[in-house]
């Protein structure tokens, strides 16, 4: 199986990110409380193949730090964060959370995963937009790692 030395199942993490994107998208559109969205996904989605702890951390982290994440994205986007396509906005918020609060995850992994989920769920050229924004954000928030 695709595992890191620490025993982290990378495939389960990827599935957790995809599920988190779907849940964050639903949260953005519904205005429901994040706890309710997490519960709904726990029961409705095929979560046993995803890293449930990571899924919950991503969603709770985005909800808790939403204003800080959006402020961090602001200098690198061409419009208000609220005006970005909902899928791309969800991807940017998830990746921004990981860049800021999950230093255990290499920035290249975060960017690659964000681009892949945007290709899968986003608009035709959404992945190019996401890549450009996150590359600049990583240069700011992970400057030391990016230089190394």
GROMACS elastic network, one bead per residue, 0.5 to 0.9 nm:
[ bonds ]
;  ai    aj funct       b0    kb
    1     9     6  0.74686   500
    1    10     6  0.86775   500
    1    11     6  0.81368   500
    2     8     6  0.85028   500
    2     9     6  0.59441   500
    2    10     6  0.56986   500
    2    11     6  0.61124   500
    2    12     6  0.88125   500
    3     6     6  0.78904   500
    3     7     6  0.58658   500
    3     8     6  0.54227   500
    3    10     6  0.55243   500
    3    11     6  0.77580   500
    4     7     6  0.54754   500
    4     8     6  0.53218   500
    4     9     6  0.66826   500
    4    10     6  0.69655   500
    5     8     6  0.72599   500
    8    11     6  0.89130   500
    8    12     6  0.83355   500
    8    13     6  0.79645   500
    9    12     6  0.53489   500
    9    13     6  0.63728   500
    9    14     6  0.88392   500
    9    51     6  0.78766   500
   10    14     6  0.61933   500
   10    15     6  0.86608   500
   10    51     6  0.89473   500
   11    14     6  0.50165   500
   11    15     6  0.62791   500
   11    16     6  0.85552   500
   11    49     6  0.86334   500
   11    50     6  0.78022   500
   11    51     6  0.87011   500
   12    15     6  0.50600   500
   12    16     6  0.60852   500
   12    17     6  0.86796   500
   12    48     6  0.89622   500
   12    49     6  0.60050   500
   12    52     6  0.85556   500
   13    17     6  0.62468   500
   13    18     6  0.87157   500
   13    50     6  0.63024   500
   13    51     6  0.53906   500
   13    52     6  0.86114   500
   13    54     6  0.68426   500
   13    55     6  0.78936   500
   14    17     6  0.51118   500
   14    18     6  0.63641   500
   14    19     6  0.86814   500
   14    50     6  0.76000   500
   14    51     6  0.83423   500
   14   113     6  0.71672   500
   15    18     6  0.50601   500
   15    19     6  0.61293   500
   15    20     6  0.83952   500
   15    47     6  0.84959   500
   15    49     6  0.72389   500
   15    50     6  0.50283   500
   15    51     6  0.72667   500
   15    55     6  0.86481   500
   16    19     6  0.51175   500
   16    20     6  0.58969   500
   16    21     6  0.84954   500
   16    47     6  0.79606   500
   16    49     6  0.84025   500
   16    51     6  0.53666   500
   16    52     6  0.66257   500
   16    53     6  0.86047   500
   16    54     6  0.64593   500
   16    56     6  0.86213   500
   16    58     6  0.87087   500
   17    21     6  0.60485   500
   17    22     6  0.86364   500
   17    50     6  0.85186   500
   17    51     6  0.88137   500
   17    54     6  0.80768   500
   17    55     6  0.64909   500
   17    58     6  0.78600   500
   17    94     6  0.81020   500
   17   113     6  0.79131   500
   17   114     6  0.85707   500
   17   117     6  0.82424   500
   18    21     6  0.51126   500
   18    22     6  0.64226   500
   18    23     6  0.86985   500
   18    55     6  0.89011   500
   18   113     6  0.88770   500
   18   117     6  0.64881   500
   19    22     6  0.51073   500
   19    23     6  0.61332   500
   19    24     6  0.85021   500
   19    41     6  0.80099   500
   19    45     6  0.79903   500
   19    46     6  0.89898   500
   19    47     6  0.80944   500
   19    50     6  0.79913   500
   19    55     6  0.71639   500
   20    24     6  0.58534   500
   20    25     6  0.83348   500
   20    38     6  0.88203   500
   20    41     6  0.89688   500
   20    54     6  0.89721   500
   20    55     6  0.56395   500
   20    56     6  0.78564   500
   20    58     6  0.68465   500
   20    59     6  0.63751   500
   20    90     6  0.89040   500
   20    94     6  0.79975   500
   21    24     6  0.50999   500
   21    25     6  0.60306   500
   21    26     6  0.85708   500
   21    59     6  0.87115   500
   21    87     6  0.76355   500
   21    90     6  0.60806   500
   21    91     6  0.63313   500
   21    94     6  0.73375   500
   21   117     6  0.80524   500
   22    25     6  0.51206   500
   22    26     6  0.62659   500
   22    27     6  0.86354   500
   22    87     6  0.83493   500
   22    90     6  0.83834   500
   22   121     6  0.89317   500
   23    26     6  0.50444   500
   23    27     6  0.60745   500
   23    28     6  0.86081   500
   23    34     6  0.87945   500
   23    37     6  0.64474   500
   23    38     6  0.71783   500
   23    40     6  0.88290   500
   23    41     6  0.69013   500
   23    59     6  0.78342   500
   24    28     6  0.60609   500
   24    29     6  0.86091   500
   24    34     6  0.84207   500
   24    37     6  0.82141   500
   24    59     6  0.68086   500
   24    62     6  0.85746   500
   24    87     6  0.87245   500
   24    90     6  0.59423   500
   24    91     6  0.86271   500
   24    93     6  0.89365   500
   24    94     6  0.83519   500
   25    28     6  0.52096   500
   25    29     6  0.63773   500
   25    30     6  0.85952   500
   25    86     6  0.63479   500
   25    87     6  0.62142   500
   25    89     6  0.83724   500
   25    90     6  0.58743   500
   25    91     6  0.88388   500
   26    29     6  0.52686   500
   26    30     6  0.58807   500
   26    31     6  0.82090   500
   26    32     6  0.84771   500
   26    37     6  0.75616   500
   27    30     6  0.52205   500
   27    31     6  0.56044   500
   27    32     6  0.58630   500
   27    33     6  0.74438   500
   27    34     6  0.66271   500
   27    37     6  0.64483   500
   28    31     6  0.58180   500
   28    32     6  0.81044   500
   28    86     6  0.74195   500
   28    90     6  0.79421   500
   29    32     6  0.83802   500
   29    86     6  0.80073   500
   30    33     6  0.88146   500
   31    34     6  0.85563   500
   32    35     6  0.83442   500
   32    36     6  0.66867   500
   32    37     6  0.68109   500
   33    36     6  0.54492   500
   33    37     6  0.66279   500
   33    38     6  0.89417   500
   34    37     6  0.50199   500
   34    38     6  0.61595   500
   34    39     6  0.85867   500
   34    59     6  0.72479   500
   34    60     6  0.69917   500
   34    63     6  0.69185   500
   35    38     6  0.51503   500
   35    39     6  0.62090   500
   35    40     6  0.86120   500
   35    59     6  0.89557   500
   35    60     6  0.79957   500
   36    39     6  0.50868   500
   36    40     6  0.60901   500
   36    41     6  0.86405   500
   37    40     6  0.50468   500
   37    41     6  0.62140   500
   37    42     6  0.84987   500
   38    41     6  0.52207   500
   38    42     6  0.60361   500
   38    43     6  0.87510   500
   38    55     6  0.86053   500
   38    56     6  0.69505   500
   38    59     6  0.77252   500
   38    60     6  0.87933   500
   39    43     6  0.64001   500
   39    44     6  0.85754   500
   40    43     6  0.53927   500
   40    44     6  0.59364   500
   40    45     6  0.80733   500
   41    44     6  0.50129   500
   41    45     6  0.52031   500
   41    46     6  0.83364   500
   41    47     6  0.77049   500
   42    45     6  0.60879   500
   42    46     6  0.78629   500
   42    47     6  0.62406   500
   42    48     6  0.89597   500
   42    52     6  0.83125   500
   43    46     6  0.80705   500
   43    47     6  0.80468   500
   44    47     6  0.82811   500
   45    48     6  0.86891   500
   46    49     6  0.67049   500
   46    50     6  0.77842   500
   47    50     6  0.51430   500
   47    51     6  0.76439   500
   47    52     6  0.66879   500
   48    51     6  0.76179   500
   48    52     6  0.75130   500
   49    52     6  0.84901   500
   50    53     6  0.87898   500
   50    54     6  0.84456   500
   50    55     6  0.76606   500
   51    54     6  0.54017   500
   51    55     6  0.61805   500
   51    56     6  0.87761   500
   52    56     6  0.61720   500
   52    57     6  0.85216   500
   53    56     6  0.52582   500
   53    57     6  0.61301   500
   53    58     6  0.86769   500
   54    58     6  0.61060   500
   54    59     6  0.86427   500
   55    58     6  0.53400   500
   55    59     6  0.64186   500
   55    60     6  0.86611   500
   56    59     6  0.52383   500
   56    60     6  0.59089   500
   56    61     6  0.81302   500
   57    60     6  0.52955   500
   57    61     6  0.56716   500
   57    62     6  0.83626   500
   58    61     6  0.51528   500
   58    62     6  0.61019   500
   58    63     6  0.86147   500
   58    94     6  0.66224   500
   58    97     6  0.72202   500
   58    98     6  0.75900   500
   59    62     6  0.52314   500
   59    63     6  0.61988   500
   59    64     6  0.85382   500
   59    94     6  0.78261   500
   60    63     6  0.51396   500
   60    64     6  0.59953   500
   60    65     6  0.85163   500
   61    64     6  0.51051   500
   61    65     6  0.59729   500
   61    66     6  0.79550   500
   61    94     6  0.86614   500
   61    97     6  0.67580   500
   61    98     6  0.88923   500
   61   101     6  0.82403   500
   62    65     6  0.52899   500
   62    66     6  0.52715   500
   62    67     6  0.89789   500
   62    69     6  0.75732   500
   62    93     6  0.66310   500
   62    94     6  0.65175   500
   62    96     6  0.85846   500
   62    97     6  0.60587   500
   63    66     6  0.52422   500
   63    67     6  0.86992   500
   64    67     6  0.83029   500
   64    68     6  0.89743   500
   65    68     6  0.53440   500
   65    69     6  0.60476   500
   65    70     6  0.86076   500
   65    97     6  0.77807   500
   66    69     6  0.51465   500
   66    70     6  0.60948   500
   66    71     6  0.85231   500
   66    93     6  0.76680   500
   66    97     6  0.86493   500
   67    70     6  0.51692   500
   67    71     6  0.60609   500
   67    72     6  0.85168   500
   68    71     6  0.51159   500
   68    72     6  0.61262   500
   68    73     6  0.86926   500
   69    72     6  0.50255   500
   69    73     6  0.62548   500
   69    74     6  0.86975   500
   69    92     6  0.88997   500
   69    93     6  0.64181   500
   69    94     6  0.89917   500
   69    96     6  0.61627   500
   69    97     6  0.66392   500
   69   100     6  0.83106   500
   70    73     6  0.50701   500
   70    74     6  0.61496   500
   70    80     6  0.89941   500
   70    81     6  0.64486   500
   70    82     6  0.88090   500
   70    92     6  0.89305   500
   70    93     6  0.71984   500
   70    96     6  0.85382   500
   71    74     6  0.51560   500
   71    75     6  0.78023   500
   71    81     6  0.86911   500
   72    75     6  0.69243   500
   72    76     6  0.81605   500
   72    96     6  0.79191   500
   72   137     6  0.77061   500
   72   141     6  0.89462   500
   73    76     6  0.55811   500
   73    77     6  0.64392   500
   73    81     6  0.75239   500
   73    92     6  0.78859   500
   73    93     6  0.82112   500
   73    96     6  0.75498   500
   73   133     6  0.76706   500
   73   134     6  0.84455   500
   73   137     6  0.69862   500
   74    77     6  0.55344   500
   74    78     6  0.80864   500
   74    79     6  0.79343   500
   74    80     6  0.70745   500
   74    81     6  0.67800   500
   75    78     6  0.81655   500
   75   137     6  0.87563   500
   76   132     6  0.83507   500
   76   133     6  0.54915   500
   76   134     6  0.81603   500
   76   136     6  0.66539   500
   76   137     6  0.69648   500
   77    80     6  0.73758   500
   77    81     6  0.73079   500
   77    84     6  0.87066   500
   77   129     6  0.88169   500
   77   133     6  0.63533   500
   78    81     6  0.86419   500
   78    84     6  0.89420   500
   79    82     6  0.82273   500
   79    83     6  0.65011   500
   79    84     6  0.71057   500
   80    83     6  0.53351   500
   80    84     6  0.69776   500
   81    84     6  0.54427   500
   81    85     6  0.88680   500
   81    89     6  0.68613   500
   82    85     6  0.81644   500
   82    86     6  0.81895   500
   82    89     6  0.75961   500
   83    86     6  0.81274   500
   83    89     6  0.84212   500
   84    87     6  0.82829   500
   84    88     6  0.66222   500
   84    89     6  0.55668   500
   85    88     6  0.53893   500
   85    89     6  0.58961   500
   85    90     6  0.85471   500
   85   122     6  0.84165   500
   85   123     6  0.83842   500
   85   126     6  0.86184   500
   86    90     6  0.60439   500
   86    91     6  0.85882   500
   86   122     6  0.87339   500
   87    90     6  0.51467   500
   87    91     6  0.62407   500
   87    92     6  0.86213   500
   87   118     6  0.73231   500
   87   121     6  0.70364   500
   87   122     6  0.56437   500
   87   123     6  0.81283   500
   87   126     6  0.87065   500
   88    91     6  0.50322   500
   88    92     6  0.60541   500
   88    93     6  0.85391   500
   88   118     6  0.66807   500
   88   121     6  0.88524   500
   88   122     6  0.63898   500
   88   123     6  0.81629   500
   88   126     6  0.65349   500
   88   127     6  0.79516   500
   88   129     6  0.82585   500
   88   130     6  0.66548   500
   89    92     6  0.51105   500
   89    93     6  0.61284   500
   89    94     6  0.86045   500
   89   130     6  0.87399   500
   90    93     6  0.51681   500
   90    94     6  0.61497   500
   90    95     6  0.85688   500
   91    94     6  0.51973   500
   91    95     6  0.60789   500
   91    96     6  0.83737   500
   91   114     6  0.60308   500
   91   115     6  0.84898   500
   91   117     6  0.76749   500
   91   118     6  0.69774   500
   91   130     6  0.76639   500
   92    95     6  0.52188   500
   92    96     6  0.58541   500
   92    97     6  0.84603   500
   92   114     6  0.76014   500
   92   130     6  0.66546   500
   92   133     6  0.80001   500
   92   134     6  0.71946   500
   93    96     6  0.50204   500
   93    97     6  0.60991   500
   93    98     6  0.86683   500
   94    97     6  0.51666   500
   94    98     6  0.63852   500
   94    99     6  0.87145   500
   94   114     6  0.82168   500
   95    98     6  0.50410   500
   95    99     6  0.60594   500
   95   100     6  0.85327   500
   95   110     6  0.60377   500
   95   111     6  0.71610   500
   95   113     6  0.85480   500
   95   114     6  0.64706   500
   95   134     6  0.75637   500
   96    99     6  0.50302   500
   96   100     6  0.60656   500
   96   101     6  0.83333   500
   96   110     6  0.88329   500
   96   134     6  0.75745   500
   96   137     6  0.76693   500
   96   138     6  0.84996   500
   97   100     6  0.52474   500
   97   101     6  0.56911   500
   97   102     6  0.72487   500
   98   101     6  0.53556   500
   98   103     6  0.72950   500
   98   104     6  0.89148   500
   98   105     6  0.72370   500
   98   107     6  0.82677   500
   98   110     6  0.69451   500
   99   102     6  0.59950   500
   99   103     6  0.66271   500
   99   105     6  0.78454   500
   99   106     6  0.82932   500
   99   107     6  0.63817   500
   99   110     6  0.72167   500
   99   137     6  0.82668   500
   99   138     6  0.68334   500
   99   141     6  0.68643   500
   99   142     6  0.71259   500
  100   103     6  0.70357   500
  100   138     6  0.89907   500
  100   141     6  0.66157   500
  100   142     6  0.81056   500
  101   104     6  0.87236   500
  102   105     6  0.57574   500
  102   106     6  0.85757   500
  103   106     6  0.68483   500
  103   107     6  0.80934   500
  103   142     6  0.86425   500
  105   108     6  0.84427   500
  105   109     6  0.68242   500
  105   110     6  0.70170   500
  106   109     6  0.54043   500
  106   110     6  0.66015   500
  106   111     6  0.89492   500
  106   145     6  0.81774   500
  107   110     6  0.50163   500
  107   111     6  0.62057   500
  107   112     6  0.85583   500
  107   138     6  0.67780   500
  107   142     6  0.72389   500
  107   145     6  0.77307   500
  107   146     6  0.75854   500
  108   111     6  0.51550   500
  108   112     6  0.59881   500
  108   113     6  0.84355   500
  108   138     6  0.89765   500
  108   146     6  0.85762   500
  109   112     6  0.51546   500
  109   113     6  0.59885   500
  109   114     6  0.84155   500
  110   113     6  0.53145   500
  110   114     6  0.60868   500
  110   115     6  0.86413   500
  110   134     6  0.89638   500
  111   114     6  0.50787   500
  111   115     6  0.61370   500
  111   116     6  0.85883   500
  111   130     6  0.85924   500
  111   131     6  0.68692   500
  111   134     6  0.66391   500
  111   135     6  0.74200   500
  111   138     6  0.85682   500
  112   115     6  0.52029   500
  112   116     6  0.61677   500
  112   117     6  0.87378   500
  112   131     6  0.84904   500
  113   116     6  0.50903   500
  113   117     6  0.61968   500
  113   118     6  0.84889   500
  114   117     6  0.53977   500
  114   118     6  0.61232   500
  114   119     6  0.86220   500
  114   127     6  0.79286   500
  114   130     6  0.74288   500
  114   131     6  0.78124   500
  114   134     6  0.86576   500
  115   118     6  0.51288   500
  115   119     6  0.61584   500
  115   120     6  0.86668   500
  115   126     6  0.85493   500
  115   127     6  0.51580   500
  115   128     6  0.77581   500
  115   130     6  0.66805   500
  115   131     6  0.62622   500
  116   119     6  0.51076   500
  116   120     6  0.62908   500
  116   121     6  0.87242   500
  116   127     6  0.75594   500
  117   121     6  0.59598   500
  117   122     6  0.74910   500
  117   127     6  0.83094   500
  118   121     6  0.51989   500
  118   123     6  0.75050   500
  118   124     6  0.88910   500
  118   125     6  0.88583   500
  118   126     6  0.63666   500
  118   127     6  0.51834   500
  118   128     6  0.89974   500
  118   130     6  0.76458   500
  119   122     6  0.57328   500
  119   123     6  0.74433   500
  119   124     6  0.72462   500
  119   125     6  0.79174   500
  119   126     6  0.71498   500
  119   127     6  0.56154   500
  120   123     6  0.87202   500
  122   125     6  0.79347   500
  122   126     6  0.57595   500
  122   127     6  0.72452   500
  123   127     6  0.77339   500
  124   127     6  0.75877   500
  125   128     6  0.55701   500
  125   129     6  0.69538   500
  126   129     6  0.51994   500
  126   130     6  0.61866   500
  126   131     6  0.85373   500
  127   130     6  0.50015   500
  127   131     6  0.59302   500
  127   132     6  0.85522   500
  128   131     6  0.50858   500
  128   132     6  0.62223   500
  128   133     6  0.87174   500
  129   132     6  0.52443   500
  129   133     6  0.62847   500
  129   134     6  0.85915   500
  130   133     6  0.52708   500
  130   134     6  0.59899   500
  130   135     6  0.83446   500
  131   134     6  0.52883   500
  131   135     6  0.58750   500
  131   136     6  0.86131   500
  132   135     6  0.52979   500
  132   136     6  0.64763   500
  132   137     6  0.87214   500
  133   136     6  0.54138   500
  133   137     6  0.62079   500
  133   138     6  0.86526   500
  134   138     6  0.58529   500
  134   139     6  0.83673   500
  135   138     6  0.51589   500
  135   139     6  0.62322   500
  135   140     6  0.87813   500
  136   139     6  0.50156   500
  136   140     6  0.64125   500
  136   141     6  0.87450   500
  137   140     6  0.50973   500
  137   141     6  0.59756   500
  137   142     6  0.78631   500
  138   141     6  0.51082   500
  138   143     6  0.66322   500
  138   145     6  0.88333   500
  138   146     6  0.72274   500
  139   142     6  0.56317   500
  139   144     6  0.83391   500
  139   145     6  0.86926   500
  139   146     6  0.63840   500
  139   147     6  0.83416   500
  140   143     6  0.54362   500
  141   144     6  0.85590   500
  142   145     6  0.53745   500
  142   146     6  0.59599   500
  142   147     6  0.85751   500
  143   146     6  0.50875   500
  143   147     6  0.60820   500
  143   148     6  0.85670   500
  144   147     6  0.53256   500
  144   148     6  0.62578   500
  145   148     6  0.51568   500
